[in-house]
Amino acid sequence: MSDGRRHAALMLHSLAEDDRRWVLQQLPGGDRAPLETLLGELLELGIPADPSIVQAMPLDAAGRIRAASARTIRALLQREPDAIVGACLAMDAWPWRDAVLRKLPSERRAPVAAAMQRPVTAKMRDTLIALLDARLVPGSARPSARVLAKRAIERTRRLWRR
């Protein structure tokens, strides 16, 4: 089970019963079933329905990236090729995505926007998140993850240059 699903289950667990039921009814079955399983486990374990538990949870890599400012992300990506910047912006509905795109130099906006139209595979997303997180929080990635991320980025750059 992903950290995101566990976090979502804790958030749902902290809601009033009627609100929790309503939120679950809005989800497709494929998303609802794993959350219901996790909610059942929380009840079995006797975890209190306390919103402060959710607030105290540390963020995962994607959460840290999501919480970063547009200025910080822009600084992290400023020296990357347009294709990498586009993939980073396209791989999630980041709250800072539009601001980063708007603040790019005018000559980079169209190539980055074009790169955002390319599909981002799950493996590429994981690699880019690991790389961004390593730059955002030095020491947050294990050395092996950092080496793998750099290799994957170099392979991606070579493929996009073709």
VOZA-912472 format. One line per field, with one value per residue (C-alpha): residue number from 0; residue in three letters; x, y, z. Coordinates in nm, 3 decimals, padded with zeros to 5 digits. Layout:
BEGIN
i = (NUM,...)
aa = (ala,...)
px = (X,...)
py = (Y,...)
pz = (Z,...)
//
This chain:
BEGIN
i = (0,1,2,3,4,5,6,7,8,9,10,11,12,13,14,15,16,17,18,19,20,21,22,23,24,25,26,27,28,29,30,31,32,33,34,35,36,37,38,39,40,41,42,43,44,45,46,47,48,49,50,51,52,53,54,55,56,57,58,59,60,61,62,63,64,65,66,67,68,69,70,71,72,73,74,75,76,77,78,79,80,81,82,83,84,85,86,87,88,89,90,91,92,93,94,95,96,97,98,99,100,101,102,103,104,105,106,107,108,109,110,111,112,113,114,115,116,117,118,119,120,121,122,123,124,125,126,127,128,129,130,131,132,133,134,135,136,137,138,139,140,141,142,143,144,145,146,147,148,149,150,151,152,153,154,155,156,157,158,159,160,161)
aa = (met,ser,asp,gly,arg,arg,his,ala,ala,leu,met,leu,his,ser,leu,ala,glu,asp,asp,arg,arg,trp,val,leu,gln,gln,leu,pro,gly,gly,asp,arg,ala,pro,leu,glu,thr,leu,leu,gly,glu,leu,leu,glu,leu,gly,ile,pro,ala,asp,pro,ser,ile,val,gln,ala,met,pro,leu,asp,ala,ala,gly,arg,ile,arg,ala,ala,ser,ala,arg,thr,ile,arg,ala,leu,leu,gln,arg,glu,pro,asp,ala,ile,val,gly,ala,cys,leu,ala,met,asp,ala,trp,pro,trp,arg,asp,ala,val,leu,arg,lys,leu,pro,ser,glu,arg,arg,ala,pro,val,ala,ala,ala,met,gln,arg,pro,val,thr,ala,lys,met,arg,asp,thr,leu,ile,ala,leu,leu,asp,ala,arg,leu,val,pro,gly,ser,ala,arg,pro,ser,ala,arg,val,leu,ala,lys,arg,ala,ile,glu,arg,thr,arg,arg,leu,trp,arg,arg)
px = (00.000,00.136,00.210,-00.043,-00.321,-00.225,-00.228,-00.567,-00.706,-00.588,-00.744,-01.072,-01.054,-01.035,-01.361,-01.709,-01.879,-02.124,-01.847,-01.628,-01.913,-01.985,-01.620,-01.594,-01.912,-01.753,-01.459,-01.451,-01.452,-01.086,-00.988,-01.254,-01.180,-00.818,-00.916,-01.200,-00.952,-00.714,-00.999,-01.099,-00.743,-00.735,-01.058,-00.925,-00.607,-00.804,-00.635,-00.825,-01.005,-00.784,-00.696,-00.375,-00.235,-00.264,-00.102,00.193,00.267,00.586,00.547,00.675,00.895,00.600,00.446,00.766,00.781,00.413,00.470,00.766,00.723,00.715,01.035,01.214,01.102,01.196,01.544,01.578,01.480,01.642,01.942,01.754,01.667,01.317,01.215,01.299,01.128,00.820,00.814,00.848,00.562,00.341,00.383,00.140,-00.114,00.137,-00.001,00.296,00.294,00.130,00.340,00.664,00.560,00.463,00.795,01.011,01.198,00.971,01.194,01.157,00.779,00.671,00.931,00.849,00.475,00.534,00.737,00.447,00.237,00.465,00.361,00.548,00.588,00.557,00.927,01.022,00.792,00.951,01.298,01.219,01.056,01.363,01.588,01.381,01.351,01.727,01.784,01.508,01.619,01.990,02.052,01.689,01.770,01.994,02.310,02.194,01.866,02.056,02.288,01.992,01.809,02.108,02.150,01.781,01.786,02.088,01.917,01.603,01.805,01.974,01.640,01.485,01.782,01.731)
py = (00.000,00.343,00.615,00.832,00.581,00.544,00.920,00.942,00.670,00.856,01.175,00.996,00.827,01.169,01.285,01.253,00.927,01.097,01.296,00.987,00.790,01.076,01.105,00.730,00.728,00.984,00.755,00.486,00.131,00.075,00.364,00.307,-00.061,-00.017,00.284,00.089,-00.190,00.058,00.226,-00.114,-00.174,00.164,00.076,-00.270,-00.116,00.137,00.438,00.747,00.958,01.258,01.516,01.607,01.263,01.348,01.688,01.530,01.282,01.354,01.425,01.180,01.297,01.401,01.581,01.776,01.873,01.970,02.187,02.371,02.720,02.797,02.998,02.699,02.461,02.712,02.737,02.357,02.325,02.633,02.450,02.144,02.089,02.188,01.822,01.749,02.065,01.974,01.620,01.750,01.994,01.741,01.445,01.577,01.851,02.048,02.364,02.566,02.427,02.726,02.977,02.801,02.787,03.157,03.262,03.074,03.293,03.356,03.158,02.846,02.851,02.701,02.418,02.333,02.341,02.109,01.874,01.869,01.696,01.390,01.098,01.052,00.686,00.575,00.489,00.831,00.999,00.807,00.896,01.266,01.283,01.120,01.367,01.674,01.556,01.497,01.854,01.993,01.815,01.729,01.388,01.276,01.020,00.722,00.735,00.443,00.621,00.936,00.744,00.566,00.896,01.060,00.764,00.764,01.140,01.106,00.824,01.038,01.335,01.117,00.979,01.326,01.461,01.204)
pz = (00.000,-00.089,00.163,-00.019,00.040,00.405,00.444,00.269,00.498,00.806,00.676,00.609,00.948,01.115,00.951,01.095,00.990,00.751,00.584,00.553,00.394,00.149,00.040,-00.012,-00.222,-00.455,-00.534,-00.803,-00.668,-00.751,-00.527,-00.262,-00.184,-00.067,00.145,00.306,00.388,00.550,00.739,00.875,00.993,01.168,01.352,01.447,01.584,01.787,01.625,01.740,01.479,01.553,01.283,01.466,01.377,01.008,01.057,01.240,00.959,00.768,00.399,00.140,-00.149,-00.367,-00.069,-00.006,-00.374,-00.371,-00.062,-00.219,-00.355,-00.728,-00.681,-00.527,-00.800,-01.071,-00.919,-00.910,-01.276,-01.429,-01.575,-01.691,-02.058,-02.168,-02.202,-01.838,-01.714,-01.919,-01.779,-01.423,-01.471,-01.649,-01.414,-01.151,-01.091,-00.885,-00.718,-00.851,-01.208,-01.381,-01.188,-01.284,-01.650,-01.650,-01.496,-01.744,-01.991,-02.290,-02.529,-02.308,-02.251,-02.585,-02.585,-02.222,-02.295,-02.592,-02.371,-02.123,-02.389,-02.395,-02.175,-01.847,-01.751,-01.390,-01.382,-01.520,-01.266,-00.979,-01.104,-01.146,-00.803,-00.647,-00.826,-00.732,-00.374,-00.350,-00.465,-00.246,00.070,00.041,00.190,00.157,-00.112,-00.051,-00.260,-00.473,-00.552,-00.643,-00.876,-01.037,-01.080,-01.248,-01.484,-01.575,-01.637,-01.864,-02.056,-02.088,-02.211,-02.474,-02.593,-02.622,-02.815,-03.093)
//
